[in-house]
Amino acid sequence: MNTGEPARPAQNQDQNQNQNEDEARRIRRLQVMMSMVASVISQDPALTVEEASELAAGAKRAALAMFPDKELAYDLLYKPRLQRLMRERYRLQ
């Protein structure tokens, strides 16, 4: 059945699949990193509010290094989560 699209060479398909796999790995790495940061903020009894803030800032820098054009997505997905954890942990307003 012809859909009107030209057939793509196998090389392009392999390249697209490799790009998709790379992005999936980076997404998973980001998810694990953010889970670890959230765990440390919520569970480390010796962590000060300043250290927690620096940990959150470092996580943002690492996330933007992995996904340079996705600051808005970070601000929508992860920033509120970390802010909530810090408010709950340190009783911030």
PyMOL Python script that loads the backbone (N, CA, C, O; Angstrom):
from pymol import cmd

cmd.read_pdbstr("""\
ATOM      1  N   MET A   1       0.843  -1.165   0.000  1.00  0.00           N
ATOM      2  CA  MET A   1       0.000   0.000   0.000  1.00  0.00           C
ATOM      3  C   MET A   1       0.891   1.231   0.000  1.00  0.00           C
ATOM      4  O   MET A   1       1.781   1.353   0.842  1.00  0.00           O
ATOM      5  N   ASN A   2       0.664   2.126  -0.919  1.00  0.00           N
ATOM      6  CA  ASN A   2       1.489   3.313  -1.065  1.00  0.00           C
ATOM      7  C   ASN A   2       0.827   4.474  -0.323  1.00  0.00           C
ATOM      8  O   ASN A   2      -0.341   4.786  -0.557  1.00  0.00           O
ATOM      9  N   THR A   3       1.588   5.110   0.574  1.00  0.00           N
ATOM     10  CA  THR A   3       1.039   6.217   1.347  1.00  0.00           C
ATOM     11  C   THR A   3       1.421   7.560   0.757  1.00  0.00           C
ATOM     12  O   THR A   3       1.036   8.599   1.293  1.00  0.00           O
ATOM     13  N   GLY A   4       2.157   7.559  -0.317  1.00  0.00           N
ATOM     14  CA  GLY A   4       2.552   8.803  -0.944  1.00  0.00           C
ATOM     15  C   GLY A   4       3.874   9.346  -0.432  1.00  0.00           C
ATOM     16  O   GLY A   4       4.373  10.350  -0.941  1.00  0.00           O
ATOM     17  N   GLU A   5       4.453   8.682   0.584  1.00  0.00           N
ATOM     18  CA  GLU A   5       5.740   9.113   1.107  1.00  0.00           C
ATOM     19  C   GLU A   5       6.847   8.307   0.450  1.00  0.00           C
ATOM     20  O   GLU A   5       6.693   7.110   0.206  1.00  0.00           O
ATOM     21  N   PRO A   6       7.965   8.965   0.165  1.00  0.00           N
ATOM     22  CA  PRO A   6       9.077   8.199  -0.395  1.00  0.00           C
ATOM     23  C   PRO A   6       9.655   7.268   0.670  1.00  0.00           C
ATOM     24  O   PRO A   6       9.659   7.586   1.859  1.00  0.00           O
ATOM     25  N   ALA A   7      10.132   6.134   0.224  1.00  0.00           N
ATOM     26  CA  ALA A   7      10.729   5.173   1.142  1.00  0.00           C
ATOM     27  C   ALA A   7      12.030   5.733   1.700  1.00  0.00           C
ATOM     28  O   ALA A   7      12.843   6.292   0.964  1.00  0.00           O
ATOM     29  N   ARG A   8      12.216   5.580   2.998  1.00  0.00           N
ATOM     30  CA  ARG A   8      13.447   6.063   3.613  1.00  0.00           C
ATOM     31  C   ARG A   8      14.474   4.942   3.592  1.00  0.00           C
ATOM     32  O   ARG A   8      14.142   3.774   3.796  1.00  0.00           O
ATOM     33  N   PRO A   9      15.696   5.302   3.350  1.00  0.00           N
ATOM     34  CA  PRO A   9      16.740   4.271   3.378  1.00  0.00           C
ATOM     35  C   PRO A   9      16.893   3.688   4.779  1.00  0.00           C
ATOM     36  O   PRO A   9      16.566   4.333   5.775  1.00  0.00           O
ATOM     37  N   ALA A  10      17.387   2.483   4.834  1.00  0.00           N
ATOM     38  CA  ALA A  10      17.570   1.800   6.115  1.00  0.00           C
ATOM     39  C   ALA A  10      18.528   2.558   7.016  1.00  0.00           C
ATOM     40  O   ALA A  10      18.393   2.517   8.239  1.00  0.00           O
ATOM     41  N   GLN A  11      19.485   3.242   6.432  1.00  0.00           N
ATOM     42  CA  GLN A  11      20.449   3.999   7.221  1.00  0.00           C
ATOM     43  C   GLN A  11      19.756   5.094   8.029  1.00  0.00           C
ATOM     44  O   GLN A  11      20.072   5.286   9.203  1.00  0.00           O
ATOM     45  N   ASN A  12      18.819   5.812   7.418  1.00  0.00           N
ATOM     46  CA  ASN A  12      18.080   6.852   8.137  1.00  0.00           C
ATOM     47  C   ASN A  12      17.239   6.257   9.258  1.00  0.00           C
ATOM     48  O   ASN A  12      17.125   6.840  10.336  1.00  0.00           O
ATOM     49  N   GLN A  13      16.653   5.096   8.997  1.00  0.00           N
ATOM     50  CA  GLN A  13      15.848   4.443  10.026  1.00  0.00           C
ATOM     51  C   GLN A  13      16.731   4.028  11.203  1.00  0.00           C
ATOM     52  O   GLN A  13      16.345   4.198  12.359  1.00  0.00           O
ATOM     53  N   ASP A  14      17.907   3.488  10.914  1.00  0.00           N
ATOM     54  CA  ASP A  14      18.829   3.103  11.979  1.00  0.00           C
ATOM     55  C   ASP A  14      19.287   4.321  12.773  1.00  0.00           C
ATOM     56  O   ASP A  14      19.394   4.265  13.998  1.00  0.00           O
ATOM     57  N   GLN A  15      19.557   5.420  12.075  1.00  0.00           N
ATOM     58  CA  GLN A  15      19.995   6.642  12.739  1.00  0.00           C
ATOM     59  C   GLN A  15      18.885   7.189  13.644  1.00  0.00           C
ATOM     60  O   GLN A  15      19.145   7.603  14.773  1.00  0.00           O
ATOM     61  N   ASN A  16      17.662   7.185  13.144  1.00  0.00           N
ATOM     62  CA  ASN A  16      16.526   7.646  13.952  1.00  0.00           C
ATOM     63  C   ASN A  16      16.314   6.757  15.169  1.00  0.00           C
ATOM     64  O   ASN A  16      16.008   7.243  16.258  1.00  0.00           O
ATOM     65  N   GLN A  17      16.477   5.457  14.976  1.00  0.00           N
ATOM     66  CA  GLN A  17      16.310   4.535  16.098  1.00  0.00           C
ATOM     67  C   GLN A  17      17.403   4.775  17.137  1.00  0.00           C
ATOM     68  O   GLN A  17      17.125   4.751  18.336  1.00  0.00           O
ATOM     69  N   ASN A  18      18.636   5.006  16.700  1.00  0.00           N
ATOM     70  CA  ASN A  18      19.727   5.295  17.635  1.00  0.00           C
ATOM     71  C   ASN A  18      19.474   6.594  18.392  1.00  0.00           C
ATOM     72  O   ASN A  18      19.743   6.680  19.590  1.00  0.00           O
ATOM     73  N   GLN A  19      18.957   7.603  17.694  1.00  0.00           N
ATOM     74  CA  GLN A  19      18.639   8.873  18.356  1.00  0.00           C
ATOM     75  C   GLN A  19      17.531   8.688  19.387  1.00  0.00           C
ATOM     76  O   GLN A  19      17.590   9.253  20.479  1.00  0.00           O
ATOM     77  N   ASN A  20      16.532   7.904  19.042  1.00  0.00           N
ATOM     78  CA  ASN A  20      15.433   7.637  19.975  1.00  0.00           C
ATOM     79  C   ASN A  20      15.927   6.875  21.202  1.00  0.00           C
ATOM     80  O   ASN A  20      15.518   7.172  22.324  1.00  0.00           O
ATOM     81  N   GLU A  21      16.805   5.894  20.990  1.00  0.00           N
ATOM     82  CA  GLU A  21      17.354   5.129  22.100  1.00  0.00           C
ATOM     83  C   GLU A  21      18.216   6.016  22.996  1.00  0.00           C
ATOM     84  O   GLU A  21      18.176   5.895  24.220  1.00  0.00           O
ATOM     85  N   ASP A  22      18.996   6.910  22.379  1.00  0.00           N
ATOM     86  CA  ASP A  22      19.828   7.836  23.147  1.00  0.00           C
ATOM     87  C   ASP A  22      18.960   8.763  23.990  1.00  0.00           C
ATOM     88  O   ASP A  22      19.253   8.996  25.163  1.00  0.00           O
ATOM     89  N   GLU A  23      17.900   9.286  23.398  1.00  0.00           N
ATOM     90  CA  GLU A  23      17.004  10.172  24.142  1.00  0.00           C
ATOM     91  C   GLU A  23      16.323   9.419  25.281  1.00  0.00           C
ATOM     92  O   GLU A  23      16.163   9.963  26.373  1.00  0.00           O
ATOM     93  N   ALA A  24      15.922   8.180  25.038  1.00  0.00           N
ATOM     94  CA  ALA A  24      15.291   7.375  26.083  1.00  0.00           C
ATOM     95  C   ALA A  24      16.267   7.139  27.238  1.00  0.00           C
ATOM     96  O   ALA A  24      15.865   7.175  28.402  1.00  0.00           O
ATOM     97  N   ARG A  25      17.536   6.899  26.930  1.00  0.00           N
ATOM     98  CA  ARG A  25      18.550   6.724  27.974  1.00  0.00           C
ATOM     99  C   ARG A  25      18.738   8.005  28.780  1.00  0.00           C
ATOM    100  O   ARG A  25      18.843   7.961  30.006  1.00  0.00           O
ATOM    101  N   ARG A  26      18.782   9.150  28.091  1.00  0.00           N
ATOM    102  CA  ARG A  26      18.950  10.422  28.793  1.00  0.00           C
ATOM    103  C   ARG A  26      17.740  10.726  29.664  1.00  0.00           C
ATOM    104  O   ARG A  26      17.890  11.238  30.773  1.00  0.00           O
ATOM    105  N   ILE A  27      16.551  10.418  29.177  1.00  0.00           N
ATOM    106  CA  ILE A  27      15.339  10.635  29.970  1.00  0.00           C
ATOM    107  C   ILE A  27      15.371   9.765  31.220  1.00  0.00           C
ATOM    108  O   ILE A  27      15.066  10.235  32.316  1.00  0.00           O
ATOM    109  N   ARG A  28      15.735   8.517  31.059  1.00  0.00           N
ATOM    110  CA  ARG A  28      15.795   7.605  32.212  1.00  0.00           C
ATOM    111  C   ARG A  28      16.855   8.072  33.205  1.00  0.00           C
ATOM    112  O   ARG A  28      16.629   8.030  34.414  1.00  0.00           O
ATOM    113  N   ARG A  29      18.006   8.517  32.709  1.00  0.00           N
ATOM    114  CA  ARG A  29      19.061   9.029  33.578  1.00  0.00           C
ATOM    115  C   ARG A  29      18.562  10.250  34.357  1.00  0.00           C
ATOM    116  O   ARG A  29      18.831  10.387  35.550  1.00  0.00           O
ATOM    117  N   LEU A  30      17.839  11.125  33.677  1.00  0.00           N
ATOM    118  CA  LEU A  30      17.282  12.305  34.336  1.00  0.00           C
ATOM    119  C   LEU A  30      16.286  11.897  35.416  1.00  0.00           C
ATOM    120  O   LEU A  30      16.312  12.446  36.518  1.00  0.00           O
ATOM    121  N   GLN A  31      15.421  10.955  35.119  1.00  0.00           N
ATOM    122  CA  GLN A  31      14.433  10.506  36.098  1.00  0.00           C
ATOM    123  C   GLN A  31      15.100   9.918  37.338  1.00  0.00           C
ATOM    124  O   GLN A  31      14.687  10.198  38.463  1.00  0.00           O
ATOM    125  N   VAL A  32      16.127   9.106  37.128  1.00  0.00           N
ATOM    126  CA  VAL A  32      16.839   8.503  38.255  1.00  0.00           C
ATOM    127  C   VAL A  32      17.538   9.585  39.068  1.00  0.00           C
ATOM    128  O   VAL A  32      17.489   9.572  40.298  1.00  0.00           O
ATOM    129  N   MET A  33      18.192  10.527  38.376  1.00  0.00           N
ATOM    130  CA  MET A  33      18.884  11.607  39.062  1.00  0.00           C
ATOM    131  C   MET A  33      17.910  12.419  39.910  1.00  0.00           C
ATOM    132  O   MET A  33      18.200  12.708  41.071  1.00  0.00           O
ATOM    133  N   MET A  34      16.768  12.789  39.351  1.00  0.00           N
ATOM    134  CA  MET A  34      15.811  13.604  40.078  1.00  0.00           C
ATOM    135  C   MET A  34      15.210  12.828  41.254  1.00  0.00           C
ATOM    136  O   MET A  34      14.926  13.417  42.297  1.00  0.00           O
ATOM    137  N   SER A  35      15.017  11.541  41.102  1.00  0.00           N
ATOM    138  CA  SER A  35      14.531  10.722  42.217  1.00  0.00           C
ATOM    139  C   SER A  35      15.555  10.680  43.347  1.00  0.00           C
ATOM    140  O   SER A  35      15.198  10.740  44.524  1.00  0.00           O
ATOM    141  N   MET A  36      16.824  10.576  42.980  1.00  0.00           N
ATOM    142  CA  MET A  36      17.879  10.555  43.995  1.00  0.00           C
ATOM    143  C   MET A  36      17.968  11.898  44.717  1.00  0.00           C
ATOM    144  O   MET A  36      18.109  11.935  45.939  1.00  0.00           O
ATOM    145  N   VAL A  37      17.887  12.990  43.977  1.00  0.00           N
ATOM    146  CA  VAL A  37      17.924  14.318  44.589  1.00  0.00           C
ATOM    147  C   VAL A  37      16.734  14.480  45.541  1.00  0.00           C
ATOM    148  O   VAL A  37      16.891  14.967  46.660  1.00  0.00           O
ATOM    149  N   ALA A  38      15.570  14.078  45.100  1.00  0.00           N
ATOM    150  CA  ALA A  38      14.382  14.184  45.943  1.00  0.00           C
ATOM    151  C   ALA A  38      14.538  13.337  47.202  1.00  0.00           C
ATOM    152  O   ALA A  38      14.147  13.764  48.288  1.00  0.00           O
ATOM    153  N   SER A  39      15.103  12.150  47.067  1.00  0.00           N
ATOM    154  CA  SER A  39      15.313  11.288  48.233  1.00  0.00           C
ATOM    155  C   SER A  39      16.275  11.913  49.226  1.00  0.00           C
ATOM    156  O   SER A  39      16.033  11.886  50.432  1.00  0.00           O
ATOM    157  N   VAL A  40      17.364  12.477  48.724  1.00  0.00           N
ATOM    158  CA  VAL A  40      18.341  13.102  49.611  1.00  0.00           C
ATOM    159  C   VAL A  40      17.715  14.288  50.332  1.00  0.00           C
ATOM    160  O   VAL A  40      17.879  14.439  51.542  1.00  0.00           O
ATOM    161  N   ILE A  41      17.002  15.123  49.595  1.00  0.00           N
ATOM    162  CA  ILE A  41      16.376  16.297  50.218  1.00  0.00           C
ATOM    163  C   ILE A  41      15.383  15.877  51.289  1.00  0.00           C
ATOM    164  O   ILE A  41      15.321  16.495  52.352  1.00  0.00           O
ATOM    165  N   SER A  42      14.624  14.860  51.031  1.00  0.00           N
ATOM    166  CA  SER A  42      13.579  14.488  51.985  1.00  0.00           C
ATOM    167  C   SER A  42      14.079  13.605  53.125  1.00  0.00           C
ATOM    168  O   SER A  42      13.424  13.532  54.165  1.00  0.00           O
ATOM    169  N   GLN A  43      15.231  12.925  52.961  1.00  0.00           N
ATOM    170  CA  GLN A  43      15.606  11.927  53.958  1.00  0.00           C
ATOM    171  C   GLN A  43      16.913  12.191  54.687  1.00  0.00           C
ATOM    172  O   GLN A  43      17.115  11.620  55.759  1.00  0.00           O
ATOM    173  N   ASP A  44      17.811  13.020  54.175  1.00  0.00           N
ATOM    174  CA  ASP A  44      19.106  13.225  54.826  1.00  0.00           C
ATOM    175  C   ASP A  44      18.930  14.159  56.023  1.00  0.00           C
ATOM    176  O   ASP A  44      18.654  15.344  55.839  1.00  0.00           O
ATOM    177  N   PRO A  45      19.084  13.653  57.232  1.00  0.00           N
ATOM    178  CA  PRO A  45      18.824  14.487  58.408  1.00  0.00           C
ATOM    179  C   PRO A  45      19.865  15.596  58.612  1.00  0.00           C
ATOM    180  O   PRO A  45      19.586  16.582  59.293  1.00  0.00           O
ATOM    181  N   ALA A  46      21.049  15.447  58.035  1.00  0.00           N
ATOM    182  CA  ALA A  46      22.101  16.443  58.234  1.00  0.00           C
ATOM    183  C   ALA A  46      22.109  17.519  57.151  1.00  0.00           C
ATOM    184  O   ALA A  46      22.906  18.454  57.222  1.00  0.00           O
ATOM    185  N   LEU A  47      21.251  17.404  56.166  1.00  0.00           N
ATOM    186  CA  LEU A  47      21.245  18.335  55.033  1.00  0.00           C
ATOM    187  C   LEU A  47      20.647  19.681  55.447  1.00  0.00           C
ATOM    188  O   LEU A  47      19.530  19.744  55.958  1.00  0.00           O
ATOM    189  N   THR A  48      21.397  20.743  55.221  1.00  0.00           N
ATOM    190  CA  THR A  48      20.892  22.085  55.536  1.00  0.00           C
ATOM    191  C   THR A  48      20.070  22.609  54.367  1.00  0.00           C
ATOM    192  O   THR A  48      20.122  22.056  53.269  1.00  0.00           O
ATOM    193  N   VAL A  49      19.322  23.663  54.601  1.00  0.00           N
ATOM    194  CA  VAL A  49      18.512  24.250  53.540  1.00  0.00           C
ATOM    195  C   VAL A  49      19.412  24.788  52.430  1.00  0.00           C
ATOM    196  O   VAL A  49      19.050  24.710  51.256  1.00  0.00           O
ATOM    197  N   GLU A  50      20.571  25.330  52.777  1.00  0.00           N
ATOM    198  CA  GLU A  50      21.500  25.837  51.763  1.00  0.00           C
ATOM    199  C   GLU A  50      22.044  24.701  50.902  1.00  0.00           C
ATOM    200  O   GLU A  50      22.157  24.835  49.684  1.00  0.00           O
ATOM    201  N   GLU A  51      22.379  23.586  51.544  1.00  0.00           N
ATOM    202  CA  GLU A  51      22.878  22.428  50.795  1.00  0.00           C
ATOM    203  C   GLU A  51      21.786  21.858  49.896  1.00  0.00           C
ATOM    204  O   GLU A  51      22.056  21.459  48.763  1.00  0.00           O
ATOM    205  N   ALA A  52      20.567  21.821  50.392  1.00  0.00           N
ATOM    206  CA  ALA A  52      19.446  21.325  49.588  1.00  0.00           C
ATOM    207  C   ALA A  52      19.214  22.233  48.377  1.00  0.00           C
ATOM    208  O   ALA A  52      18.941  21.752  47.277  1.00  0.00           O
ATOM    209  N   SER A  53      19.325  23.540  48.585  1.00  0.00           N
ATOM    210  CA  SER A  53      19.160  24.482  47.475  1.00  0.00           C
ATOM    211  C   SER A  53      20.250  24.288  46.427  1.00  0.00           C
ATOM    212  O   SER A  53      19.978  24.317  45.227  1.00  0.00           O
ATOM    213  N   GLU A  54      21.467  24.093  46.878  1.00  0.00           N
ATOM    214  CA  GLU A  54      22.572  23.866  45.940  1.00  0.00           C
ATOM    215  C   GLU A  54      22.407  22.536  45.211  1.00  0.00           C
ATOM    216  O   GLU A  54      22.730  22.431  44.028  1.00  0.00           O
ATOM    217  N   LEU A  55      21.911  21.530  45.907  1.00  0.00           N
ATOM    218  CA  LEU A  55      21.642  20.237  45.278  1.00  0.00           C
ATOM    219  C   LEU A  55      20.586  20.384  44.180  1.00  0.00           C
ATOM    220  O   LEU A  55      20.729  19.822  43.095  1.00  0.00           O
ATOM    221  N   ALA A  56      19.539  21.133  44.467  1.00  0.00           N
ATOM    222  CA  ALA A  56      18.481  21.368  43.475  1.00  0.00           C
ATOM    223  C   ALA A  56      19.019  22.171  42.293  1.00  0.00           C
ATOM    224  O   ALA A  56      18.673  21.887  41.146  1.00  0.00           O
ATOM    225  N   ALA A  57      19.862  23.168  42.559  1.00  0.00           N
ATOM    226  CA  ALA A  57      20.440  23.969  41.481  1.00  0.00           C
ATOM    227  C   ALA A  57      21.369  23.119  40.622  1.00  0.00           C
ATOM    228  O   ALA A  57      21.381  23.256  39.398  1.00  0.00           O
ATOM    229  N   GLY A  58      22.137  22.254  41.247  1.00  0.00           N
ATOM    230  CA  GLY A  58      23.008  21.357  40.491  1.00  0.00           C
ATOM    231  C   GLY A  58      22.224  20.379  39.636  1.00  0.00           C
ATOM    232  O   GLY A  58      22.628  20.056  38.518  1.00  0.00           O
ATOM    233  N   ALA A  59      21.104  19.911  40.164  1.00  0.00           N
ATOM    234  CA  ALA A  59      20.248  19.009  39.391  1.00  0.00           C
ATOM    235  C   ALA A  59      19.696  19.722  38.162  1.00  0.00           C
ATOM    236  O   ALA A  59      19.612  19.141  37.081  1.00  0.00           O
ATOM    237  N   LYS A  60      19.322  20.985  38.339  1.00  0.00           N
ATOM    238  CA  LYS A  60      18.812  21.753  37.194  1.00  0.00           C
ATOM    239  C   LYS A  60      19.905  21.943  36.150  1.00  0.00           C
ATOM    240  O   LYS A  60      19.650  21.790  34.955  1.00  0.00           O
ATOM    241  N   ARG A  61      21.120  22.274  36.584  1.00  0.00           N
ATOM    242  CA  ARG A  61      22.227  22.434  35.634  1.00  0.00           C
ATOM    243  C   ARG A  61      22.487  21.141  34.877  1.00  0.00           C
ATOM    244  O   ARG A  61      22.701  21.162  33.665  1.00  0.00           O
ATOM    245  N   ALA A  62      22.472  20.013  35.585  1.00  0.00           N
ATOM    246  CA  ALA A  62      22.700  18.716  34.938  1.00  0.00           C
ATOM    247  C   ALA A  62      21.577  18.392  33.955  1.00  0.00           C
ATOM    248  O   ALA A  62      21.832  17.894  32.858  1.00  0.00           O
ATOM    249  N   ALA A  63      20.335  18.674  34.349  1.00  0.00           N
ATOM    250  CA  ALA A  63      19.198  18.400  33.464  1.00  0.00           C
ATOM    251  C   ALA A  63      19.292  19.239  32.194  1.00  0.00           C
ATOM    252  O   ALA A  63      19.030  18.744  31.098  1.00  0.00           O
ATOM    253  N   LEU A  64      19.667  20.511  32.342  1.00  0.00           N
ATOM    254  CA  LEU A  64      19.769  21.378  31.164  1.00  0.00           C
ATOM    255  C   LEU A  64      20.984  21.031  30.316  1.00  0.00           C
ATOM    256  O   LEU A  64      20.999  21.316  29.119  1.00  0.00           O
ATOM    257  N   ALA A  65      21.996  20.423  30.913  1.00  0.00           N
ATOM    258  CA  ALA A  65      23.129  19.937  30.121  1.00  0.00           C
ATOM    259  C   ALA A  65      22.700  18.751  29.256  1.00  0.00           C
ATOM    260  O   ALA A  65      23.168  18.595  28.128  1.00  0.00           O
ATOM    261  N   MET A  66      21.812  17.924  29.790  1.00  0.00           N
ATOM    262  CA  MET A  66      21.311  16.774  29.026  1.00  0.00           C
ATOM    263  C   MET A  66      20.279  17.189  27.984  1.00  0.00           C
ATOM    264  O   MET A  66      20.230  16.632  26.888  1.00  0.00           O
ATOM    265  N   PHE A  67      19.451  18.179  28.342  1.00  0.00           N
ATOM    266  CA  PHE A  67      18.376  18.655  27.468  1.00  0.00           C
ATOM    267  C   PHE A  67      18.426  20.178  27.425  1.00  0.00           C
ATOM    268  O   PHE A  67      17.668  20.836  28.139  1.00  0.00           O
ATOM    269  N   PRO A  68      19.306  20.753  26.601  1.00  0.00           N
ATOM    270  CA  PRO A  68      19.567  22.199  26.637  1.00  0.00           C
ATOM    271  C   PRO A  68      18.357  23.094  26.390  1.00  0.00           C
ATOM    272  O   PRO A  68      18.276  24.169  26.985  1.00  0.00           O
ATOM    273  N   ASP A  69      17.442  22.706  25.562  1.00  0.00           N
ATOM    274  CA  ASP A  69      16.322  23.573  25.205  1.00  0.00           C
ATOM    275  C   ASP A  69      15.051  23.267  25.990  1.00  0.00           C
ATOM    276  O   ASP A  69      13.961  23.650  25.567  1.00  0.00           O
ATOM    277  N   LYS A  70      15.173  22.590  27.116  1.00  0.00           N
ATOM    278  CA  LYS A  70      13.985  22.122  27.838  1.00  0.00           C
ATOM    279  C   LYS A  70      13.841  22.731  29.227  1.00  0.00           C
ATOM    280  O   LYS A  70      13.363  22.072  30.150  1.00  0.00           O
ATOM    281  N   GLU A  71      14.254  23.984  29.377  1.00  0.00           N
ATOM    282  CA  GLU A  71      14.143  24.623  30.682  1.00  0.00           C
ATOM    283  C   GLU A  71      12.690  24.754  31.112  1.00  0.00           C
ATOM    284  O   GLU A  71      12.382  24.557  32.287  1.00  0.00           O
ATOM    285  N   LEU A  72      11.803  25.078  30.204  1.00  0.00           N
ATOM    286  CA  LEU A  72      10.386  25.198  30.549  1.00  0.00           C
ATOM    287  C   LEU A  72       9.848  23.861  31.055  1.00  0.00           C
ATOM    288  O   LEU A  72       9.115  23.818  32.044  1.00  0.00           O
ATOM    289  N   ALA A  73      10.204  22.788  30.389  1.00  0.00           N
ATOM    290  CA  ALA A  73       9.751  21.470  30.833  1.00  0.00           C
ATOM    291  C   ALA A  73      10.276  21.163  32.235  1.00  0.00           C
ATOM    292  O   ALA A  73       9.547  20.625  33.068  1.00  0.00           O
ATOM    293  N   TYR A  74      11.537  21.502  32.494  1.00  0.00           N
ATOM    294  CA  TYR A  74      12.096  21.298  33.833  1.00  0.00           C
ATOM    295  C   TYR A  74      11.305  22.117  34.856  1.00  0.00           C
ATOM    296  O   TYR A  74      10.929  21.615  35.916  1.00  0.00           O
ATOM    297  N   ASP A  75      11.062  23.380  34.520  1.00  0.00           N
ATOM    298  CA  ASP A  75      10.348  24.261  35.445  1.00  0.00           C
ATOM    299  C   ASP A  75       8.924  23.785  35.721  1.00  0.00           C
ATOM    300  O   ASP A  75       8.382  24.047  36.795  1.00  0.00           O
ATOM    301  N   LEU A  76       8.327  23.102  34.778  1.00  0.00           N
ATOM    302  CA  LEU A  76       6.964  22.596  34.960  1.00  0.00           C
ATOM    303  C   LEU A  76       6.922  21.248  35.684  1.00  0.00           C
ATOM    304  O   LEU A  76       5.993  20.974  36.444  1.00  0.00           O
ATOM    305  N   LEU A  77       7.939  20.405  35.441  1.00  0.00           N
ATOM    306  CA  LEU A  77       7.904  19.047  35.972  1.00  0.00           C
ATOM    307  C   LEU A  77       8.645  18.872  37.288  1.00  0.00           C
ATOM    308  O   LEU A  77       8.100  18.311  38.238  1.00  0.00           O
ATOM    309  N   TYR A  78       9.865  19.341  37.351  1.00  0.00           N
ATOM    310  CA  TYR A  78      10.719  19.014  38.488  1.00  0.00           C
ATOM    311  C   TYR A  78      10.844  20.134  39.516  1.00  0.00           C
ATOM    312  O   TYR A  78      10.944  19.860  40.712  1.00  0.00           O
ATOM    313  N   LYS A  79      10.841  21.363  39.083  1.00  0.00           N
ATOM    314  CA  LYS A  79      11.003  22.470  40.023  1.00  0.00           C
ATOM    315  C   LYS A  79       9.916  22.470  41.100  1.00  0.00           C
ATOM    316  O   LYS A  79      10.244  22.609  42.278  1.00  0.00           O
ATOM    317  N   PRO A  80       8.638  22.319  40.746  1.00  0.00           N
ATOM    318  CA  PRO A  80       7.603  22.301  41.799  1.00  0.00           C
ATOM    319  C   PRO A  80       7.779  21.137  42.779  1.00  0.00           C
ATOM    320  O   PRO A  80       7.513  21.280  43.972  1.00  0.00           O
ATOM    321  N   ARG A  81       8.218  20.011  42.280  1.00  0.00           N
ATOM    322  CA  ARG A  81       8.428  18.841  43.130  1.00  0.00           C
ATOM    323  C   ARG A  81       9.516  19.120  44.159  1.00  0.00           C
ATOM    324  O   ARG A  81       9.345  18.834  45.344  1.00  0.00           O
ATOM    325  N   LEU A  82      10.633  19.679  43.705  1.00  0.00           N
ATOM    326  CA  LEU A  82      11.730  19.982  44.625  1.00  0.00           C
ATOM    327  C   LEU A  82      11.347  21.096  45.596  1.00  0.00           C
ATOM    328  O   LEU A  82      11.701  21.049  46.774  1.00  0.00           O
ATOM    329  N   GLN A  83      10.627  22.092  45.098  1.00  0.00           N
ATOM    330  CA  GLN A  83      10.174  23.175  45.985  1.00  0.00           C
ATOM    331  C   GLN A  83       9.236  22.641  47.070  1.00  0.00           C
ATOM    332  O   GLN A  83       9.339  23.039  48.230  1.00  0.00           O
ATOM    333  N   ARG A  84       8.340  21.760  46.703  1.00  0.00           N
ATOM    334  CA  ARG A  84       7.415  21.173  47.672  1.00  0.00           C
ATOM    335  C   ARG A  84       8.176  20.384  48.733  1.00  0.00           C
ATOM    336  O   ARG A  84       7.880  20.490  49.924  1.00  0.00           O
ATOM    337  N   LEU A  85       9.154  19.596  48.299  1.00  0.00           N
ATOM    338  CA  LEU A  85       9.948  18.831  49.257  1.00  0.00           C
ATOM    339  C   LEU A  85      10.678  19.746  50.235  1.00  0.00           C
ATOM    340  O   LEU A  85      10.731  19.479  51.436  1.00  0.00           O
ATOM    341  N   MET A  86      11.238  20.824  49.704  1.00  0.00           N
ATOM    342  CA  MET A  86      11.970  21.743  50.571  1.00  0.00           C
ATOM    343  C   MET A  86      11.027  22.481  51.521  1.00  0.00           C
ATOM    344  O   MET A  86      11.371  22.705  52.682  1.00  0.00           O
ATOM    345  N   ARG A  87       9.843  22.862  51.037  1.00  0.00           N
ATOM    346  CA  ARG A  87       8.856  23.513  51.919  1.00  0.00           C
ATOM    347  C   ARG A  87       8.458  22.578  53.050  1.00  0.00           C
ATOM    348  O   ARG A  87       8.385  22.990  54.208  1.00  0.00           O
ATOM    349  N   GLU A  88       8.198  21.307  52.710  1.00  0.00           N
ATOM    350  CA  GLU A  88       7.788  20.351  53.724  1.00  0.00           C
ATOM    351  C   GLU A  88       8.911  20.043  54.712  1.00  0.00           C
ATOM    352  O   GLU A  88       8.686  19.945  55.918  1.00  0.00           O
ATOM    353  N   ARG A  89      10.108  19.894  54.185  1.00  0.00           N
ATOM    354  CA  ARG A  89      11.246  19.504  55.021  1.00  0.00           C
ATOM    355  C   ARG A  89      11.695  20.634  55.934  1.00  0.00           C
ATOM    356  O   ARG A  89      11.965  20.405  57.114  1.00  0.00           O
ATOM    357  N   TYR A  90      11.780  21.854  55.405  1.00  0.00           N
ATOM    358  CA  TYR A  90      12.346  22.972  56.156  1.00  0.00           C
ATOM    359  C   TYR A  90      11.289  23.975  56.621  1.00  0.00           C
ATOM    360  O   TYR A  90      11.627  25.033  57.152  1.00  0.00           O
ATOM    361  N   ARG A  91      10.017  23.645  56.422  1.00  0.00           N
ATOM    362  CA  ARG A  91       8.925  24.515  56.834  1.00  0.00           C
ATOM    363  C   ARG A  91       9.064  25.917  56.256  1.00  0.00           C
ATOM    364  O   ARG A  91       8.877  26.908  56.961  1.00  0.00           O
ATOM    365  N   LEU A  92       9.390  25.992  54.980  1.00  0.00           N
ATOM    366  CA  LEU A  92       9.550  27.284  54.294  1.00  0.00           C
ATOM    367  C   LEU A  92       8.196  27.787  53.817  1.00  0.00           C
ATOM    368  O   LEU A  92       7.277  27.001  53.590  1.00  0.00           O
ATOM    369  N   GLN A  93       8.081  29.085  53.668  1.00  0.00           N
ATOM    370  CA  GLN A  93       6.841  29.662  53.162  1.00  0.00           C
ATOM    371  C   GLN A  93       6.965  29.986  51.704  1.00  0.00           C
ATOM    372  O   GLN A  93       6.015  30.483  51.099  1.00  0.00           O
TER     373      GLN A  93
END
""", "prot")
cmd.dss("prot")
cmd.show_as("cartoon", "prot")
cmd.util.cbc("prot")
cmd.orient("prot")
